């Protein structure tokens, strides 16, 4: 199956846009917002240097929880020019890191993050991008199924394309129904040595989206393991894969958000 998917390490990506704001200072701020049921949700906002408005990106973290790796990812996105907001969908509900089960109530917290991002005065008044990591990928497709008009594009690192609470046969042989509902362009990124089930899961989502004519690309990284972009024991290949992945996401967002060559919203 994997031989037919989009697997490319190319030099054709625009390198000029990658360096536009990478060296400039990023500002991180923290606040809390209210979910639909009144839960207080901590959020982190990374603001690019310079004067806005900036294209907005919602970052949805993995079930491993919020830590410095996620904060660094936000800095990377803001360094590229994206006003990035990340809701912590765990700590507001006192959920321990690495939960096995999915708590549907936390989807309200992620959606509250989207609403807050849309309300920021420094955001361009246009649909935003969504970057999901692992379990965050499931939140992204759930959100896109409900709020597709607000989302220009998605990029998912090893995104979970099935309900984590679904029984084992569903995990092995099917994908979440939202995959067959969304119309948002999606980029899927995963290491070649990530869990086989996650690769299969993502591969089925790739085919399902492509069959319906939804813009989708599947980027697989040779010799890269799970969490290749922030592992403490990164190999030289994984370090390159991490840089390439950040570039791919930036270009994907720029394309579907219709940004100019300075990563600014047109008009």
C-alpha positions as CSV (number, residue, x, y, z in Angstrom):
1,X,0.0,0.0,0.0
2,X,2.6,2.5,1.1
3,X,4.4,2.3,-2.3
4,X,1.6,4.2,-4.0
5,X,1.4,7.1,-1.5
6,X,2.9,10.5,-1.8
7,X,6.5,10.0,-0.5
8,X,8.9,12.6,-1.6
9,X,11.9,14.4,-0.2
10,X,12.3,17.1,-2.8
11,X,14.4,20.2,-3.2
12,X,11.7,22.0,-5.1
13,X,10.1,23.5,-2.0
14,X,10.5,27.3,-1.7
15,X,13.4,27.9,0.6
16,X,13.2,31.7,0.5
17,X,9.8,31.8,2.3
18,X,11.2,29.5,5.0
19,X,13.7,32.1,6.1
20,X,11.5,35.2,6.0
21,X,10.8,35.4,9.7
22,X,12.6,32.5,11.2
23,X,15.3,34.6,12.8
24,X,13.0,37.2,14.2
25,X,11.7,37.4,17.7
26,X,8.5,35.5,18.7
27,X,6.4,36.6,21.6
28,X,4.7,33.9,23.7
29,X,1.8,34.7,26.0
30,X,-0.6,32.6,28.1
31,X,-4.2,33.1,29.1
32,X,-7.3,31.1,29.9
33,X,-10.6,31.0,28.0
34,X,-14.0,29.5,28.7
35,X,-15.2,26.4,27.0
36,X,-18.9,26.0,26.1
37,X,-19.6,24.2,29.4
38,X,-17.7,26.8,31.4
39,X,-14.4,24.9,31.8
40,X,-11.4,27.2,32.0
41,X,-9.0,26.2,29.2
42,X,-5.3,27.4,29.3
43,X,-4.1,28.6,26.0
44,X,-0.7,29.6,24.7
45,X,-0.4,32.2,21.9
46,X,2.7,32.7,19.8
47,X,2.8,36.0,18.0
48,X,5.3,36.7,15.1
49,X,7.6,39.7,15.1
50,X,6.5,42.8,13.4
51,X,3.1,44.4,12.8
52,X,0.0,42.3,12.0
53,X,-2.4,41.2,10.9
54,X,-0.9,37.6,10.6
55,X,-2.4,34.4,9.2
56,X,-3.8,32.3,12.1
57,X,-3.0,28.7,13.0
58,X,-4.6,26.5,15.6
59,X,-2.2,24.0,17.1
60,X,-3.7,20.9,18.7
61,X,-1.3,19.0,20.9
62,X,-0.9,15.2,21.3
63,X,-2.2,13.1,24.3
64,X,1.3,13.2,25.8
65,X,0.4,16.6,27.1
66,X,1.8,20.1,26.9
67,X,5.5,20.6,27.5
68,X,8.5,22.4,26.0
69,X,8.3,20.4,22.8
70,X,4.9,21.8,22.0
71,X,6.0,25.3,23.0
72,X,9.0,25.0,20.6
73,X,6.7,23.9,17.8
74,X,4.6,27.0,18.4
75,X,7.7,29.1,18.2
76,X,8.6,27.5,14.9
77,X,5.2,28.3,13.5
78,X,5.2,31.9,14.7
79,X,8.8,32.3,13.4
80,X,7.4,31.4,10.0
81,X,4.8,34.2,10.3
82,X,1.7,32.4,11.8
83,X,-0.2,33.8,14.7
84,X,-0.5,30.5,16.5
85,X,-2.8,29.5,19.4
86,X,-2.7,26.2,21.3
87,X,-5.5,25.2,23.7
88,X,-4.3,22.8,26.5
89,X,-7.2,20.4,26.3
90,X,-5.9,18.3,29.2
91,X,-5.0,20.4,32.2
92,X,-8.2,22.4,32.3
93,X,-10.1,19.2,33.0
94,X,-7.4,17.7,35.2
95,X,-6.7,14.9,32.7
96,X,-3.3,13.2,33.2
97,X,-0.9,13.0,30.4
98,X,-1.1,10.0,28.0
99,X,-4.8,9.2,28.4
100,X,-5.9,6.1,26.6
101,X,-9.5,7.1,26.2
102,X,-10.8,10.1,24.3
103,X,-12.9,12.5,26.3
104,X,-15.4,14.1,23.9
105,X,-15.9,17.0,26.3
106,X,-12.4,18.2,25.4
107,X,-13.5,18.8,21.9
108,X,-15.3,21.8,23.3
109,X,-12.0,23.1,24.6
110,X,-10.3,22.8,21.2
111,X,-13.3,24.5,19.5
112,X,-13.1,27.3,22.1
113,X,-9.5,27.7,21.1
114,X,-10.6,28.1,17.5
115,X,-13.2,30.7,18.4
116,X,-10.6,32.7,20.5
117,X,-8.1,32.6,17.6
118,X,-10.8,33.9,15.2
119,X,-11.5,36.8,17.7
120,X,-7.9,38.0,17.9
121,X,-7.5,41.5,16.3
122,X,-4.0,40.7,15.0
123,X,-5.3,37.8,12.9
124,X,-6.0,38.1,9.2
125,X,-9.8,38.0,8.6
126,X,-9.8,34.7,6.7
127,X,-10.0,31.0,7.4
128,X,-7.1,29.7,9.6
129,X,-4.8,26.7,9.4
130,X,-4.9,23.7,11.8
131,X,-1.8,21.8,12.8
132,X,-2.5,18.6,14.8
133,X,-0.1,16.2,16.5
134,X,-1.0,12.5,16.9
135,X,-4.3,12.6,19.0
136,X,-4.5,16.2,17.8
137,X,-5.1,14.9,14.3
138,X,-8.4,13.3,15.5
139,X,-9.5,16.6,17.0
140,X,-8.6,18.3,13.7
141,X,-10.9,16.2,11.5
142,X,-13.7,16.4,14.1
143,X,-13.3,20.2,14.1
144,X,-13.1,20.4,10.3
145,X,-16.3,18.4,9.9
146,X,-18.2,20.9,12.1
147,X,-16.4,24.2,11.2
148,X,-15.0,23.6,7.7
149,X,-15.8,27.2,6.6
150,X,-13.4,28.5,9.2
151,X,-10.5,26.2,8.3
152,X,-8.4,26.7,5.1
153,X,-6.0,23.8,5.5
154,X,-4.8,21.1,7.9
155,X,-1.5,19.5,8.6
156,X,-1.2,16.4,10.8
157,X,1.9,14.9,12.3
158,X,1.1,11.2,12.6
159,X,-2.5,12.2,13.0
160,X,-4.9,9.7,14.5
161,X,-7.6,9.2,11.8
162,X,-9.9,7.0,13.9
163,X,-11.9,7.6,17.1
164,X,-9.5,6.5,19.9
165,X,-12.5,4.9,21.7
166,X,-13.5,2.8,18.7
167,X,-13.1,-1.0,19.1
168,X,-10.0,-2.8,17.8
169,X,-11.5,-3.9,14.5
170,X,-12.4,-0.3,13.6
171,X,-8.9,0.8,14.5
172,X,-7.4,-1.9,12.2
173,X,-9.8,-1.8,9.2
174,X,-11.6,1.5,9.0
175,X,-11.3,5.3,9.5
176,X,-13.3,7.9,11.3
177,X,-16.5,8.9,9.5
178,X,-15.4,12.5,9.6
179,X,-12.7,11.6,7.0
180,X,-15.6,11.0,4.5
181,X,-17.2,14.3,5.4
182,X,-14.5,16.9,5.5
183,X,-13.5,19.1,2.5
184,X,-10.5,20.8,4.0
185,X,-7.1,20.2,2.3
186,X,-4.9,17.9,4.4
187,X,-1.2,17.2,4.6
188,X,-0.3,14.0,6.5
189,X,3.3,13.7,7.8
190,X,4.7,10.5,9.4
191,X,8.0,8.7,10.0
192,X,8.6,5.5,8.1
193,X,9.3,3.7,11.4
194,X,6.2,5.0,13.3
195,X,3.7,2.5,14.5
196,X,2.4,0.4,11.7
197,X,-1.2,0.9,12.7
198,X,-0.8,4.6,12.6
199,X,0.7,4.4,9.1
200,X,-2.2,2.2,7.9
201,X,-4.7,4.5,9.5
202,X,-3.3,7.5,7.8
203,X,-2.9,5.7,4.5
204,X,-6.6,4.8,4.5
205,X,-7.5,8.4,5.2
206,X,-5.2,9.5,2.3
207,X,-7.0,7.2,-0.1
208,X,-10.5,8.1,1.1
209,X,-9.8,11.9,0.7
210,X,-8.1,11.5,-2.7
211,X,-11.0,9.4,-4.0
212,X,-13.4,12.2,-3.1
213,X,-11.3,14.8,-4.8
214,X,-10.1,16.5,-1.6
215,X,-6.6,17.9,-1.9
216,X,-4.4,15.6,0.2
217,X,-0.7,14.7,0.4
218,X,0.9,12.0,2.4
219,X,4.6,12.7,3.4
220,X,6.5,9.7,4.8
221,X,10.1,10.2,6.1
222,X,12.6,7.4,5.5
223,X,14.4,6.1,8.6
224,X,12.4,8.4,10.9
225,X,10.8,7.1,14.0
226,X,7.7,8.3,16.0
227,X,8.1,11.9,17.2
228,X,11.1,12.3,14.9
229,X,10.9,16.1,15.0
230,X,11.6,16.5,18.8
231,X,13.2,13.3,20.0
232,X,16.1,13.7,22.4
233,X,18.0,11.0,20.5
234,X,17.4,12.3,17.0
235,X,19.5,10.7,14.3
236,X,21.0,12.9,11.6
237,X,18.3,11.8,9.2
238,X,15.5,12.7,11.7
239,X,17.0,16.2,12.2
240,X,16.7,16.7,8.4
241,X,13.2,15.2,8.4
242,X,12.2,17.7,11.1
243,X,13.4,20.7,9.1
244,X,11.7,19.3,6.0
245,X,8.4,18.7,7.8
246,X,8.3,22.3,9.1
247,X,9.0,23.5,5.5
248,X,6.3,21.3,4.1
249,X,3.7,22.5,6.6
250,X,4.6,26.1,6.0
251,X,4.3,25.7,2.2
252,X,1.0,23.8,2.5
253,X,-0.5,26.5,4.7
254,X,0.8,29.2,2.5
255,X,-0.8,27.6,-0.6
256,X,-4.2,27.0,0.8
257,X,-4.4,30.2,2.9
258,X,-3.3,32.1,-0.3
259,X,-0.4,33.9,1.4
260,X,2.1,36.1,-0.4
261,X,5.9,35.4,-0.7
262,X,6.4,37.2,2.6
263,X,3.9,35.0,4.4
264,X,1.3,37.7,4.6
265,X,-2.4,37.6,3.9
266,X,-3.2,39.0,0.5
267,X,-5.4,42.1,0.6
